[in-house]
Amino acid sequence: MFGDVMFLHLGNNEVVSLKEIVAIMDLEKTTTTNTAREFLKYCADKNMVKTIGSDMPRSFIVTVKDGKQTVYLSPISTSTLTKRISKRVQKAGGRITDVLKEL
């Protein structure tokens, strides 16, 4: 049903395939924990972080493509990103659970 690759726009003309997304996290809520701050610091130290645009980041998106992890800092909220995913899935005639099964 969803054989075509679906993409998610993260801001500033940056898009990723839904198949590459591991997590979409709220930056403000998750960075209150030591684990999240250490994870982001580790990724930054390893040059795995890509900041999208110049606006204040509101979310971070963890992706893996060809075994390489990238963390995108996006000015778009997690709720907007998840709504975009839902809209793409609905346009394709399915439900989010259908897409997740295929990933």
N, CA, C and O of each residue as an XYZ file, in Angstrom:
412
protein
N       0.806     -1.199      0.000
C       0.000      0.000      0.000
C       0.850      1.264      0.000
O       0.551      2.216     -0.721
N       1.901      1.276      0.803
C       2.730      2.471      0.939
C       4.117      2.242      0.348
O       5.119      2.647      0.938
N       4.177      1.597     -0.809
C       5.457      1.298     -1.421
C       6.264      2.542     -1.767
O       7.494      2.504     -1.787
N       5.562      3.657     -2.043
C       6.256      4.899     -2.341
C       6.909      5.423     -1.073
O       6.377      5.270      0.026
N       8.055      6.036     -1.240
C       8.752      6.604     -0.098
C       8.040      7.879      0.328
O       7.736      8.736     -0.501
N       7.774      7.999      1.625
C       7.162      9.208      2.168
C       8.225     10.014      2.884
O       9.107      9.469      3.547
N       8.121     11.330      2.734
C       9.095     12.223      3.340
C       8.421     13.154      4.341
O       7.225     13.431      4.256
N       9.220     13.625      5.286
C       8.754     14.594      6.266
C       9.606     15.846      6.143
O      10.834     15.782      6.184
N       8.936     16.996      5.992
C       9.623     18.285      5.913
C       9.939     18.746      7.335
O       9.038     18.888      8.161
N      11.224     18.979      7.617
C      11.675     19.360      8.959
C      11.892     20.860      9.118
O      12.175     21.336     10.218
N      11.761     21.607      8.019
C      12.010     23.048      8.034
C      13.132     23.406      7.089
O      13.987     22.571      6.794
N      13.140     24.649      6.607
C      14.211     25.157      5.730
C      14.603     24.207      4.608
O      15.789     23.971      4.377
N      13.621     23.667      3.917
C      13.854     22.776      2.780
C      14.579     21.481      3.140
O      15.129     20.824      2.256
N      14.591     21.107      4.398
C      15.212     19.854      4.840
C      14.118     18.798      4.960
O      13.136     18.989      5.677
N      14.295     17.681      4.252
C      13.330     16.586      4.313
C      14.067     15.279      4.606
O      15.231     15.107      4.243
N      13.365     14.370      5.267
C      13.912     13.037      5.520
C      12.834     12.010      5.202
O      11.641     12.298      5.291
N      13.259     10.834      4.838
C      12.329      9.737      4.599
C      11.767      9.274      5.936
O      12.484      9.215      6.935
N      10.482      8.946      5.948
C       9.875      8.428      7.176
C      10.576      7.155      7.638
O      10.626      6.874      8.835
N      11.112      6.393      6.704
C      11.800      5.148      7.056
C      13.082      5.398      7.849
O      13.551      4.508      8.558
N      13.646      6.586      7.738
C      14.896      6.910      8.431
C      14.668      7.393      9.864
O      15.598      7.394     10.671
N      13.446      7.801     10.184
C      13.176      8.418     11.486
C      13.118      7.369     12.589
O      12.385      6.383     12.505
N      13.916      7.614     13.626
C      13.948      6.750     14.805
C      13.116      7.383     15.922
O      12.406      6.684     16.646
N      13.207      8.713     16.059
C      12.483      9.407     17.128
C      12.260     10.862     16.759
O      13.069     11.478     16.065
N      11.136     11.401     17.242
C      10.842     12.824     17.159
C      10.586     13.271     18.588
O       9.634     12.821     19.226
N      11.438     14.158     19.088
C      11.396     14.518     20.503
C      11.209     16.025     20.690
O      11.736     16.829     19.921
N      10.463     16.385     21.709
C      10.289     17.784     22.098
C      11.562     18.228     22.820
O      11.935     17.642     23.836
N      12.215     19.240     22.308
C      13.498     19.672     22.852
C      13.375     20.196     24.280
O      14.188     19.860     25.141
N      12.362     21.015     24.529
C      12.208     21.605     25.860
C      11.892     20.551     26.921
O      12.452     20.585     28.017
N      11.011     19.629     26.602
C      10.601     18.618     27.582
C      11.680     17.574     27.845
O      11.847     17.131     28.982
N      12.406     17.180     26.817
C      13.378     16.100     26.996
C      14.709     16.572     27.555
O      15.410     15.797     28.204
N      15.069     17.815     27.321
C      16.371     18.269     27.815
C      16.355     18.592     29.298
O      17.352     19.073     29.836
N      15.240     18.336     29.965
C      15.216     18.458     31.419
C      15.861     17.238     32.074
O      16.147     17.253     33.271
N      16.089     16.182     31.292
C      16.722     14.983     31.826
C      18.201     14.959     31.468
O      18.607     15.415     30.399
N      18.984     14.424     32.373
C      20.425     14.288     32.140
C      20.715     13.416     30.930
O      21.619     13.711     30.149
N      19.951     12.345     30.776
C      20.179     11.398     29.680
C      20.051     12.085     28.326
O      20.894     11.895     27.449
N      19.008     12.875     28.154
C      18.800     13.568     26.875
C      19.899     14.586     26.615
O      20.401     14.687     25.496
N      20.278     15.344     27.647
C      21.359     16.325     27.472
C      22.675     15.629     27.111
O      23.405     16.099     26.239
N      22.978     14.514     27.778
C      24.204     13.769     27.472
C      24.159     13.204     26.057
O      25.165     13.217     25.348
N      22.987     12.705     25.646
C      22.841     12.179     24.293
C      23.111     13.267     23.255
O      23.868     13.051     22.308
N      22.495     14.433     23.433
C      22.687     15.527     22.480
C      24.124     16.030     22.474
O      24.661     16.365     21.418
N      24.750     16.084     23.649
C      26.153     16.507     23.727
C      27.050     15.499     23.008
O      27.943     15.882     22.252
N      26.808     14.223     23.247
C      27.582     13.174     22.581
C      27.457     13.305     21.062
O      28.453     13.259     20.340
N      26.222     13.469     20.591
C      25.994     13.595     19.146
C      26.671     14.843     18.581
O      27.239     14.808     17.489
N      26.607     15.941     19.330
C      27.271     17.178     18.885
C      28.778     16.980     18.825
O      29.423     17.416     17.871
N      29.345     16.326     19.837
C      30.788     16.068     19.856
C      31.240     15.192     18.690
O      32.375     15.302     18.227
N      30.350     14.325     18.219
C      30.655     13.421     17.094
C      30.204     13.997     15.752
O      30.184     13.292     14.744
N      29.839     15.290     15.744
C      29.392     15.976     14.518
C      28.196     15.295     13.858
O      28.115     15.223     12.631
N      27.276     14.801     14.668
C      26.085     14.146     14.145
C      24.859     15.056     14.204
O      23.765     14.639     13.826
N      25.030     16.291     14.673
C      23.895     17.210     14.827
C      23.868     18.197     13.671
O      24.884     18.788     13.304
N      22.679     18.356     13.111
C      22.483     19.326     12.032
C      21.362     20.273     12.459
O      20.227     19.845     12.669
N      21.685     21.553     12.586
C      20.695     22.552     12.965
C      20.002     23.074     11.712
O      20.656     23.472     10.747
N      18.684     23.069     11.737
C      17.900     23.515     10.589
C      17.477     24.960     10.825
O      16.766     25.262     11.783
N      17.919     25.840      9.949
C      17.538     27.246     10.033
C      18.206     27.976     11.185
O      19.094     27.446     11.853
N      17.754     29.211     11.402
C      18.358     30.046     12.439
C      17.406     30.310     13.601
O      17.793     30.927     14.594
N      16.156     29.843     13.482
C      15.202     30.005     14.575
C      15.528     29.040     15.709
O      16.220     28.042     15.511
N      15.021     29.352     16.896
C      15.227     28.502     18.068
C      14.658     27.106     17.814
O      13.494     26.978     17.434
N      15.462     26.058     18.018
C      14.950     24.700     17.811
C      13.861     24.358     18.829
O      13.947     24.724     20.001
N      12.842     23.652     18.355
C      11.745     23.224     19.222
C      11.686     21.703     19.349
O      11.057     21.168     20.262
N      12.345     21.026     18.430
C      12.329     19.566     18.465
C      13.649     19.026     17.938
O      14.415     19.727     17.276
N      13.893     17.751     18.253
C      15.012     17.084     17.586
C      14.529     15.756     17.045
O      13.729     15.049     17.659
N      15.050     15.447     15.868
C      14.632     14.262     15.134
C      15.864     13.390     14.931
O      16.853     13.821     14.338
N      15.793     12.171     15.426
C      16.901     11.228     15.289
C      16.613     10.362     14.071
O      15.537      9.777     13.948
N      17.593     10.290     13.171
C      17.441      9.468     11.968
C      18.650      8.546     11.820
O      19.732      8.814     12.343
N      18.432      7.460     11.094
C      19.523      6.564     10.726
C      19.357      6.243      9.251
O      18.306      5.777      8.811
N      20.418      6.502      8.498
C      20.430      6.201      7.061
C      21.757      5.541      6.738
O      22.822      6.092      7.014
N      21.684      4.369      6.157
C      22.885      3.606      5.803
C      23.819      3.449      7.001
O      25.038      3.540      6.861
N      23.240      3.213      8.174
C      24.032      2.994      9.386
C      24.573      4.255     10.032
O      25.238      4.180     11.065
N      24.299      5.416      9.442
C      24.805      6.683      9.978
C      23.675      7.427     10.682
O      22.619      7.671     10.098
N      23.910      7.784     11.948
C      22.917      8.513     12.734
C      23.093     10.014     12.565
O      24.212     10.526     12.570
N      21.965     10.715     12.416
C      21.948     12.170     12.354
C      20.858     12.663     13.279
O      19.776     12.080     13.348
N      21.149     13.751     13.995
C      20.150     14.392     14.848
C      19.899     15.779     14.269
O      20.805     16.609     14.193
N      18.655     16.013     13.862
C      18.265     17.302     13.308
C      17.614     18.131     14.409
O      16.707     17.656     15.092
N      18.074     19.372     14.583
C      17.428     20.315     15.490
C      16.513     21.170     14.637
O      16.978     21.947     13.802
N      15.207     21.029     14.846
C      14.218     21.669     13.989
C      13.448     22.764     14.717
O      13.138     22.624     15.900
N      13.140     23.852     14.019
C      12.323     24.905     14.611
C      10.826     24.544     14.640
O      10.007     25.320     15.131
N      10.484     23.379     14.119
C       9.085     22.952     14.054
C       8.767     22.064     15.251
O       9.559     21.195     15.617
N       7.616     22.284     15.852
C       7.225     21.531     17.051
C       6.943     20.063     16.720
O       6.654     19.707     15.578
N       7.037     19.227     17.752
C       6.746     17.805     17.563
C       5.295     17.591     17.137
O       5.010     16.704     16.333
N       4.384     18.394     17.668
C       2.969     18.212     17.293
C       2.749     18.521     15.811
O       1.988     17.822     15.141
N       3.397     19.547     15.302
C       3.275     19.867     13.872
C       3.903     18.771     13.021
O       3.340     18.382     11.997
N       5.054     18.274     13.430
C       5.708     17.205     12.665
C       4.850     15.947     12.625
O       4.714     15.322     11.573
N       4.271     15.573     13.761
C       3.433     14.370     13.775
C       2.140     14.582     12.985
O       1.631     13.643     12.373
N       1.608     15.798     12.994
C       0.429     16.095     12.169
C       0.776     15.959     10.687
O      -0.031     15.456      9.906
N       1.959     16.400     10.303
C       2.387     16.271      8.903
C       2.466     14.811      8.497
O       2.062     14.440      7.395
N       2.989     13.981      9.396
C       3.062     12.544      9.099
C       1.660     11.983      8.915
O       1.393     11.253      7.961
N       0.766     12.329      9.835
C      -0.613     11.831      9.758
C      -1.294     12.260      8.462
O      -1.998     11.466      7.836
N      -1.088     13.508      8.059
C      -1.696     13.999      6.812
C      -1.170     13.237      5.606
O      -1.932     12.895      4.703
N       0.134     12.969      5.590
C       0.729     12.223      4.470
C       0.127     10.826      4.390
O      -0.187     10.333      3.307
N      -0.028     10.203      5.542
C      -0.570      8.853      5.592
C      -2.027      8.855      5.132
O      -2.433      7.996      4.350
N      -2.808      9.815      5.615
C      -4.215      9.895      5.224
C      -4.365     10.140      3.731
O      -5.250      9.569      3.094
N      -3.503     10.990      3.165
C      -3.540     11.242      1.721
C      -3.278      9.962      0.938
O      -3.827      9.753     -0.144
N      -2.425      9.109      1.510
C      -2.092      7.850      0.847
C      -3.187      6.799      1.064
O      -3.115      5.690      0.534
N      -4.204      7.172      1.855
C      -5.336      6.274      2.040
C      -5.182      5.263      3.149
O      -5.809      4.204      3.106
N      -4.368      5.558      4.136
C      -4.170      4.588      5.210
C      -4.192      5.212      6.581
O      -4.608      6.356      6.766
N      -3.739      4.441      7.526
C      -3.615      4.895      8.907
C      -2.149      4.849      9.288
O      -1.358      4.140      8.667
N      -1.792      5.603     10.303
C      -0.395      5.646     10.744
C       0.101      4.260     11.146
O       1.268      3.939     10.919
N      -0.755      3.440     11.732
C      -0.334      2.089     12.120
C       0.021      1.234     10.907
O       0.890      0.367     10.993
N      -0.651      1.476      9.769
C      -0.325      0.764      8.547
C       1.077      1.110      8.073
O       1.835      0.236      7.653
N       1.412      2.383      8.143
C       2.740      2.835      7.721
C       3.814      2.250      8.637
O       4.845      1.768      8.167
N       3.566      2.296      9.937
C       4.554      1.805     10.890
C       4.828      0.305     10.690
O       5.954     -0.148     10.896
N       3.829     -0.448     10.299
C       4.012     -1.871     10.039
C       4.966     -2.098      8.870
O       5.747     -3.050      8.868
N       4.893     -1.212      7.873
C       5.723     -1.368      6.683
C       7.151     -0.886      6.886
O       8.040     -1.266      6.124
N       7.387     -0.057      7.899
C       8.724      0.486      8.115
C       9.583     -0.516      8.756
O      10.754     -0.246      9.021
